[in-house]
Amino acid sequence: MSKLRIYENANFYIEKEESEIPWLKIFTKEAYKELGDLPKELREQLFAIFALIEDEMRRYYNPNKINMASFGNMLPHVHLHVMARFENDSYFPNPMWGEKLRDADLDLPNEEEFFKRVKKALSQIM
């Protein structure tokens, strides 16, 4: 199953992770193994993209918390997970990879509008 790519430039791309919560993943185009392997300029750009997505998620979805993760154990390619978390999502307060605690019925605004907002904001800083 192919992932929905919502943004791409010369150095990065952003994909939507299929989930009940808003969840984006930011990838470097070049397959660096560790964050420390990125040149300083790319590391700064990566964290600028993360901060922008976090801000947009907070404004658009009004979550209880934003989670950020970087594992790379199964996919040894630098990428950051950015997730909007809600007290009534299926896993909260556990990580999304943890034990499911309940069936969620989240009433979230349209994700296409969120994607448009992220793309517009990224076009202004990249």
KOLKE-158361 format. One record per atom (N, C-alpha, C): x, y, z; residue in three letters. Coordinates in Angstrom, 1 decimal. Atoms other than C-alpha are relative to their C-alpha. Example, Ala and Ser with C-alpha at 12.3 -4.5 7.8 and 13.67 -1.06 7.14 Angstrom:
NODE     east    north       up   res
NODE      0.9     -1.2      0.0   ALA
NODE     12.3     -4.5      7.8   ALA
NODE      0.9      1.2      0.0   ALA
NODE     -0.9     -1.1      0.0   SER
NODE     13.7     -1.1      7.1   SER
NODE     -0.8      1.1      0.8   SER
This chain:
NODE     east    north       up   res
NODE      0.8     -1.2      0.0   MET
NODE      0.0      0.0      0.0   MET
NODE      0.9      1.2      0.0   MET
NODE     -0.8     -1.2      0.1   SER
NODE      1.5      3.3     -1.0   SER
NODE     -0.5      1.1      1.0   SER
NODE      0.3     -1.1     -1.0   LYS
NODE      1.6      6.2      1.5   LYS
NODE     -0.3      1.3     -0.8   LYS
NODE      0.4     -1.3      0.6   LEU
NODE      0.0      9.5      0.7   LEU
NODE      1.1      1.0      0.3   LEU
NODE     -1.0     -1.0     -0.1   ARG
NODE      2.8     12.0      0.1   ARG
NODE     -0.7      1.4     -0.1   ARG
NODE      0.7     -1.3      0.1   ILE
NODE      1.6     15.5      1.0   ILE
NODE      0.9      1.2     -0.3   ILE
NODE     -0.9     -1.1      0.3   TYR
NODE      4.7     17.5      0.4   TYR
NODE      1.4     -0.6     -0.4   TYR
NODE     -1.3      0.4      0.4   GLU
NODE      8.1     17.2     -1.2   GLU
NODE      0.8      1.2     -0.5   GLU
NODE     -0.9     -1.0      0.6   ASN
NODE     11.1     19.4     -1.9   ASN
NODE      1.3     -0.7     -0.3   ASN
NODE     -1.2      0.6      0.4   ALA
NODE     14.7     18.8     -2.9   ALA
NODE      0.6     -0.9      1.1   ALA
NODE     -0.6      0.7     -1.1   ASN
NODE     15.7     17.4      0.6   ASN
NODE     -0.9     -0.9      0.8   ASN
NODE      0.9      0.6     -0.9   PHE
NODE     12.6     16.2      2.3   PHE
NODE     -1.3     -0.4     -0.7   PHE
NODE      1.4      0.3      0.4   TYR
NODE      9.2     14.6      1.8   TYR
NODE     -0.8     -0.3      1.3   TYR
NODE      0.9      0.2     -1.2   ILE
NODE      6.2     14.3      4.2   ILE
NODE     -1.1     -0.9     -0.5   ILE
NODE      1.1      1.0      0.2   GLU
NODE      3.8     11.3      4.3   GLU
NODE     -1.0      0.0      1.1   GLU
NODE      1.0      0.3     -1.0   LYS
NODE      0.6     10.7      6.0   LYS
NODE      0.1     -1.4      0.5   LYS
NODE      0.1      1.3     -0.5   GLU
NODE      0.5      7.7      8.3   GLU
NODE     -1.4     -0.3      0.2   GLU
NODE      1.4      0.4     -0.2   GLU
NODE     -2.8      5.8      8.2   GLU
NODE     -0.2     -0.2      1.5   GLU
NODE      0.3      0.1     -1.4   SER
NODE     -4.2      6.2     11.7   SER
NODE     -1.3      0.8      0.3   SER
NODE      1.2     -0.7     -0.5   GLU
NODE     -7.2      7.4     13.7   GLU
NODE      0.4      1.5      0.4   GLU
NODE     -0.5     -1.4     -0.5   ILE
NODE     -5.1     10.5     14.8   ILE
NODE      0.7      0.6     -1.2   ILE
NODE     -0.9     -0.6      1.0   PRO
NODE     -3.4     13.1     12.6   PRO
NODE      1.4     -0.4      0.3   PRO
NODE     -1.3      0.6     -0.1   TRP
NODE      0.0     11.6     12.0   TRP
NODE      0.8      0.2     -1.3   TRP
NODE     -0.9     -0.2      1.2   LEU
NODE      2.7     12.8      9.6   LEU
NODE      1.4     -0.5      0.3   LEU
NODE     -1.4      0.4     -0.1   LYS
NODE      6.2     11.5      8.9   LYS
NODE      0.8      0.9     -0.9   LYS
NODE     -0.9     -0.8      0.8   ILE
NODE      9.0     13.7      7.7   ILE
NODE      1.3     -0.8     -0.3   ILE
NODE     -1.1      0.8      0.5   PHE
NODE     11.7     11.9      5.7   PHE
NODE      1.1      0.9     -0.7   PHE
NODE     -1.1     -0.5      0.8   THR
NODE     15.1     13.0      4.4   THR
NODE     -0.1     -0.8     -1.3   THR
NODE      0.0      0.7      1.3   LYS
NODE     15.3     12.2      0.7   LYS
NODE      1.3     -0.9     -0.1   LYS
NODE     -1.2      0.9      0.0   GLU
NODE     18.9     10.9      1.1   GLU
NODE     -0.2     -0.8      1.3   GLU
NODE      0.2      0.9     -1.1   ALA
NODE     18.9      7.9      3.4   ALA
NODE      1.1      0.0      1.0   ALA
NODE     -0.9     -0.1     -1.2   TYR
NODE     20.9      9.1      6.4   TYR
NODE     -0.5     -1.0      1.0   TYR
NODE      0.3      1.0     -1.0   LYS
NODE     21.0      6.5      9.1   LYS
NODE     -0.4      0.6      1.4   LYS
NODE      0.2     -0.7     -1.3   GLU
NODE     21.1      8.8     12.2   GLU
NODE     -0.1      1.5     -0.2   GLU
NODE      0.2     -1.5      0.0   LEU
NODE     20.1     12.4     12.9   LEU
NODE      1.4      0.7      0.0   LEU
NODE     -1.4     -0.6     -0.1   GLY
NODE     23.8     13.1     13.7   GLY
NODE      0.7     -0.1     -1.4   GLY
NODE     -0.6      0.2      1.3   ASP
NODE     24.7     12.0     10.1   ASP
NODE     -0.4      1.2     -1.0   ASP
NODE      0.4     -1.0      0.9   LEU
NODE     22.8     14.9      8.6   LEU
NODE      0.9      1.2      0.1   LEU
NODE     -0.7     -1.2     -0.1   PRO
NODE     24.7     18.0      7.6   PRO
NODE     -0.8      1.0      0.9   PRO
NODE      0.7     -0.9     -1.0   LYS
NODE     23.9     20.8     10.1   LYS
NODE     -1.2      0.8     -0.7   LYS
NODE      1.1     -0.8      0.7   GLU
NODE     21.8     22.8      7.5   GLU
NODE     -1.2     -0.9     -0.2   GLU
NODE      1.2      0.9      0.1   LEU
NODE     19.6     19.7      6.8   LEU
NODE     -0.7     -0.3      1.3   LEU
NODE      0.6      0.2     -1.3   ARG
NODE     19.2     19.1     10.5   ARG
NODE     -0.9      1.2      0.4   ARG
NODE      0.7     -1.2     -0.3   GLU
NODE     18.1     22.7     11.0   GLU
NODE     -1.3      0.0     -0.8   GLU
NODE      1.2      0.0      0.8   GLN
NODE     15.6     22.4      8.1   GLN
NODE     -1.0     -1.1      0.5   GLN
NODE      0.9      1.0     -0.5   LEU
NODE     14.2     19.1      9.5   LEU
NODE     -0.7      0.5      1.2   LEU
NODE      0.7     -0.5     -1.2   PHE
NODE     13.5     20.7     12.8   PHE
NODE     -0.9      1.2     -0.2   PHE
NODE      0.9     -1.1      0.4   ALA
NODE     12.0     23.8     11.2   ALA
NODE     -1.3     -0.6     -0.6   ALA
NODE      1.2      0.6      0.5   ILE
NODE      9.6     21.5      9.3   ILE
NODE     -0.8     -0.6      1.1   ILE
NODE      0.7      0.6     -1.2   PHE
NODE      8.8     19.6     12.5   PHE
NODE     -0.7      1.1      0.8   PHE
NODE      0.6     -1.1     -0.8   ALA
NODE      8.1     22.9     14.4   ALA
NODE     -1.2      0.6     -0.8   ALA
NODE      1.1     -0.5      0.8   LEU
NODE      5.9     24.1     11.5   LEU
NODE     -1.2     -1.0      0.1   LEU
NODE      1.1      1.0     -0.1   ILE
NODE      3.9     20.9     11.5   ILE
NODE     -0.6      0.0      1.4   ILE
NODE      0.5      0.0     -1.4   GLU
NODE      3.6     20.9     15.3   GLU
NODE     -0.9      1.2      0.2   GLU
NODE      0.8     -1.2     -0.2   ASP
NODE      2.3     24.5     15.2   ASP
NODE     -1.4     -0.1     -0.8   ASP
NODE      1.2      0.2      0.8   GLU
NODE     -0.2     23.7     12.4   GLU
NODE     -1.0     -1.0      0.6   GLU
NODE      0.9      1.0     -0.7   MET
NODE     -1.5     20.6     14.2   MET
NODE     -0.6      0.6      1.2   MET
NODE      0.5     -0.6     -1.2   ARG
NODE     -1.9     22.5     17.4   ARG
NODE     -1.2      1.0     -0.3   ARG
NODE      1.1     -1.0      0.4   ARG
NODE     -3.9     25.3     15.7   ARG
NODE     -1.2     -0.7     -0.6   ARG
NODE      1.1      0.6      0.8   TYR
NODE     -6.0     23.1     13.5   TYR
NODE     -0.8     -1.0      0.8   TYR
NODE      0.7      1.1     -0.7   TYR
NODE     -6.8     20.1     15.7   TYR
NODE     -0.2      0.2      1.5   TYR
NODE      0.1     -0.3     -1.4   ASN
NODE     -6.3     21.5     19.2   ASN
NODE      0.1     -1.3      0.8   ASN
NODE     -0.2      1.3     -0.8   PRO
NODE     -4.9     18.2     20.6   PRO
NODE      0.4      0.3      1.4   PRO
NODE     -0.5     -0.1     -1.4   ASN
NODE     -4.1     17.5     24.2   ASN
NODE      1.6      0.0      0.0   ASN
NODE     -1.4      0.2      0.0   LYS
NODE     -0.5     16.7     23.2   LYS
NODE      0.5     -0.2     -1.4   LYS
NODE     -0.7      0.4      1.3   ILE
NODE      1.9     16.5     20.2   ILE
NODE      1.1     -1.0      0.4   ILE
NODE     -1.1      1.0     -0.2   ASN
NODE      4.1     13.4     20.2   ASN
NODE      0.9      0.1     -1.2   ASN
NODE     -1.0      0.1      1.0   MET
NODE      7.3     13.3     18.2   MET
NODE      0.9     -1.2      0.3   MET
NODE     -0.8      1.2     -0.2   ALA
NODE      9.3     10.1     17.7   ALA
NODE      0.9     -0.2     -1.2   ALA
NODE     -0.9      0.3      1.0   SER
NODE     12.3      9.0     15.8   SER
NODE      0.6     -1.4      0.4   SER
NODE     -0.5      1.4     -0.4   PHE
NODE     13.1      5.2     15.9   PHE
NODE      1.0     -0.5     -1.0   PHE
NODE     -0.9      0.4      1.0   GLY
NODE     14.5      4.0     12.7   GLY
NODE      0.5     -1.4      0.2   GLY
NODE     -0.5      1.4     -0.1   ASN
NODE     14.9      0.4     13.9   ASN
NODE     -0.4     -0.9     -1.1   ASN
NODE      0.5      0.8      1.1   MET
NODE     12.8     -1.2     11.2   MET
NODE      0.4      0.7     -1.3   MET
NODE     -0.4     -0.7      1.2   LEU
NODE     13.6      1.5      8.6   LEU
NODE      1.1      1.0      0.4   LEU
NODE     -1.1     -0.8     -0.4   PRO
NODE     17.1      2.8      9.2   PRO
NODE      0.3      1.2     -1.0   PRO
NODE      0.0     -1.2      0.9   HIS
NODE     16.4      6.1      7.3   HIS
NODE     -0.6      1.1      0.9   HIS
NODE      0.5     -1.1     -0.9   VAL
NODE     16.1      9.4      9.2   VAL
NODE     -1.4      0.4     -0.3   VAL
NODE      1.3     -0.5      0.2   HIS
NODE     12.5     10.3      9.7   HIS
NODE     -0.6      0.3      1.4   HIS
NODE      0.6     -0.4     -1.3   LEU
NODE     10.4     12.0     12.4   LEU
NODE     -1.5     -0.3     -0.2   LEU
NODE      1.5      0.2     -0.1   HIS
NODE      6.8     11.0     13.4   HIS
NODE     -0.5      1.2      0.8   HIS
NODE      0.6     -1.1     -0.7   VAL
NODE      4.6     13.9     14.4   VAL
NODE     -1.5     -0.3      0.1   VAL
NODE      1.4      0.5     -0.2   MET
NODE      1.3     12.9     16.0   MET
NODE     -0.8      0.9      0.9   MET
NODE      0.9     -0.8     -0.9   ALA
NODE     -1.6     14.9     17.4   ALA
NODE     -0.7     -1.0      0.9   ALA
NODE      0.6      0.9     -0.9   ARG
NODE     -2.8     13.1     20.5   ARG
NODE     -1.2      0.6      0.8   ARG
NODE      1.3     -0.5     -0.6   PHE
NODE     -6.2     13.3     22.2   PHE
NODE     -0.2     -1.0      1.2   PHE
NODE      0.3      0.9     -1.2   GLU
NODE     -7.2     12.0     25.7   GLU
NODE     -1.0     -1.1     -0.3   GLU
NODE      1.0      1.1      0.3   ASN
NODE    -10.0     10.0     24.0   ASN
NODE      0.4     -0.8     -1.2   ASN
NODE     -0.4      0.9      1.1   ASP
NODE     -7.9      8.4     21.2   ASP
NODE      0.2     -1.4      0.6   ASP
NODE      0.0      1.4     -0.4   SER
NODE     -7.6      4.6     21.4   SER
NODE      1.1     -0.4      0.9   SER
NODE     -1.2      0.5     -0.7   TYR
NODE     -4.2      4.5     23.0   TYR
NODE      0.5      1.0      1.1   TYR
NODE     -0.4     -1.0     -1.0   PHE
NODE     -3.8      7.7     25.1   PHE
NODE     -0.2     -0.5      1.4   PHE
NODE     -1.3     -0.7      0.1   PRO
NODE     -1.7      8.0     27.3   PRO
NODE      1.1     -0.8     -0.6   PRO
NODE     -1.1      0.8      0.5   ASN
NODE      0.2      5.1     25.8   ASN
NODE      0.4      0.5     -1.4   ASN
NODE     -0.4     -0.3      1.4   PRO
NODE      2.2      5.5     22.6   PRO
NODE     -0.9     -0.7     -1.0   PRO
NODE      0.8      0.6      1.0   MET
NODE      0.5      4.7     19.4   MET
NODE      0.4     -1.5     -0.4   MET
NODE     -0.5      1.4      0.2   TRP
NODE      2.6      1.5     19.2   TRP
NODE     -0.3     -0.9      1.2   TRP
NODE      0.2      0.7     -1.3   GLY
NODE      1.5      0.5     22.7   GLY
NODE     -1.3     -0.7      0.0   GLY
NODE      1.3      0.7     -0.2   GLU
NODE     -1.6     -1.2     24.1   GLU
NODE     -1.2      0.9     -0.2   GLU
NODE      1.2     -0.7      0.3   LYS
NODE     -4.9     -0.1     22.8   LYS
NODE     -0.9     -0.1      1.3   LYS
NODE      0.8     -0.1     -1.3   LEU
NODE     -7.1      1.1     25.8   LEU
NODE     -1.5      0.1     -0.2   LEU
NODE      1.4     -0.3      0.2   ARG
NODE    -10.4      1.9     24.2   ARG
NODE     -0.2      0.1     -1.5   ARG
NODE      0.4     -0.3      1.4   ASP
NODE    -12.3      2.3     20.9   ASP
NODE     -0.3      1.5      0.0   ASP
NODE      0.2     -1.4      0.1   ALA
NODE    -12.1      5.9     19.9   ALA
NODE     -1.0      0.4     -1.0   ALA
NODE      0.9     -0.6      1.0   ASP
NODE    -14.7      8.0     18.1   ASP
NODE      0.3      1.5     -0.1   ASP
NODE     -0.4     -1.3      0.1   LEU
NODE    -12.8     11.1     17.3   LEU
NODE     -0.7      0.8     -1.1   LEU
NODE      0.7     -0.8      1.0   ASP
NODE    -14.6     13.9     15.5   ASP
NODE      1.0      1.1     -0.4   ASP
NODE     -1.0     -0.9      0.4   LEU
NODE    -11.8     15.7     13.7   LEU
NODE     -0.3      0.8     -1.2   LEU
NODE      0.2     -0.7      1.2   PRO
NODE    -11.8     18.4     11.1   PRO
NODE      0.6     -0.6     -1.2   PRO
NODE     -0.5      0.5      1.3   ASN
NODE    -11.1     17.7      7.4   ASN
NODE      1.5      0.0     -0.1   ASN
NODE     -1.5      0.0      0.1   GLU
NODE     -7.5     16.5      6.9   GLU
NODE      0.5      0.6     -1.2   GLU
NODE     -0.5     -0.6      1.2   GLU
NODE     -7.3     17.8      3.4   GLU
NODE      0.2      1.5      0.2   GLU
NODE     -0.2     -1.4     -0.3   GLU
NODE     -7.7     21.3      4.7   GLU
NODE      1.3      0.2      0.9   GLU
NODE     -1.2      0.0     -0.7   PHE
NODE     -4.9     20.6      7.2   PHE
NODE      1.2     -0.2     -0.9   PHE
NODE     -1.1      0.2      1.0   PHE
NODE     -2.6     19.3      4.4   PHE
NODE      0.2      1.3     -0.8   PHE
NODE     -0.1     -1.2      0.7   LYS
NODE     -3.3     22.5      2.5   LYS
NODE      0.7      1.1      0.8   LYS
NODE     -0.7     -0.9     -0.9   ARG
NODE     -2.3     24.6      5.5   ARG
NODE      1.4     -0.3      0.2   ARG
NODE     -1.4      0.4     -0.2   VAL
NODE      0.9     22.6      6.0   VAL
NODE      0.8      0.4     -1.3   VAL
NODE     -0.8     -0.3      1.3   LYS
NODE      1.9     23.0      2.3   LYS
NODE      0.1      1.5     -0.2   LYS
NODE     -0.1     -1.5      0.1   LYS
NODE      1.1     26.7      2.3   LYS
NODE      1.1      0.5      1.0   LYS
NODE     -1.0     -0.5     -1.0   ALA
NODE      3.2     27.3      5.5   ALA
NODE      1.4     -0.4     -0.4   ALA
NODE     -1.4      0.4      0.5   LEU
NODE      6.1     25.2      4.1   LEU
NODE      0.5      0.8     -1.1   LEU
NODE     -0.4     -0.8      1.1   SER
NODE      6.1     27.1      0.9   SER
NODE      0.5      1.4      0.4   SER
NODE     -0.4     -1.3     -0.5   GLN
NODE      6.7     30.2      2.9   GLN
NODE      1.4      0.0      0.7   GLN
NODE     -1.3      0.1     -0.6   ILE
NODE      9.8     28.9      4.7   ILE
NODE      1.0     -0.8     -0.7   ILE
NODE     -1.0      0.8      0.7   MET
NODE     11.4     26.5      2.3   MET
NODE      0.4      0.5     -1.3   MET
